[in-house]
Amino acid sequence: MTGALFESSITRLELICRGKVRDVYAIDEDHLLIIASDRLSAFDVIMPQPIPGKGELLTRISNFWFARTRDIIPNHLAPMDLTEVIPDAAERAAVGSRATVARRLRPLPVEAVVRGHVIGSGWKDYRATGSICGIPLPEGLQQAERLDNPIFTPATKAAPGSHDENIPFDRMVAMIGGELAERVRETSVRIYRESAGYALERGIIIADTKFEFGLDEGGGLFLIDEILTPDSSRFWPADTYHPGISPPSFDKQFVRDYLETLDWDKVAPGPRLPEEIIQRTAEKYREAERRLTAPDGPLPATSPSGTAVHPRP
């Protein structure tokens, strides 16, 4: 693992943008270099300190899931050697395994969010309206309770420092068209179902997640950005889960919970994090990777009652 990287610097390539976590460079007309930094954003605000090793871990987990889902949908990964893209050895060493060479695609202007549990902004929406993003849900659900069927709740993409906005499916249809919106919804829910089932066998509940998609010149749909990482998903340990509380997590919810204890208005700049929070967050990310990608993996998760936990079909 390389040292912590807050911002990358690739001198021979044009920097297109710095997102909340990723730095994107132009390689040529058909390819991009995407570097997952160690930056961490919470409540859509970038924290002032990096989480060491986070970018490399996110890249490895995304590549793991891209390989598992390529029979469902193609992704943006391109077969180009990094030495061709970053010939300078010192710059390659600084980047480590954070770099992804990707096809240039046209990103869709929405995030594809799939929820399998009632938590986060969905829980707040449900308590206020009895629904999430206009989707009615049964009465009496508890915080973090599992839904009988996962729901698709798209969101607009926010610029750094701004907040994503949950939107109804009809608005997504108006933005990108009905046929494409249906394809994105169907694909997102399928990936979530299959991946959540796999993760549960490894002792992790994927409570919710978000996907991003892009189109090629022929209108082909591709997965882009990252997929099913601790940054884009809520990961809970299955062996301690029970509804009624916000469960402990393997993801940045740990940081969000800490920030909720502060007198902070969730507007940039973000507050400095104690070293203990940084180190424990890094440990949670590493544990998520170990559980998901270890060849043998943990034993199947059990519920607090001791019975085996299985994903809903």
Secondary structure, DSSP 8 states (H G I E B T S, - for coil): -----SS---TTSEEEEE-SSEEEEE-SSSEEEEEE-S--EETTEE-SS--TTHHHHHHHHHHHHHHHHTTTS-BSB----HHHH---HHHHHHHTT-EEEEE--EE-SEEEEEEEE--THHHHHHHHHSEETTEE--TT--TT-EEEEEEE--EE---TTS--EE--HHHHHHHH-HHHHHHHHHHHHHHHHHHHHHHHHTTEEEEEEEEEEEE-TT--EEEES--S-TTTEEEEEGGG--TTS----SSTHHHHHHHHTSS--S-SS-----HHHHHHHHHHHHHHHHHHH-SS-----B-TTS-B-----
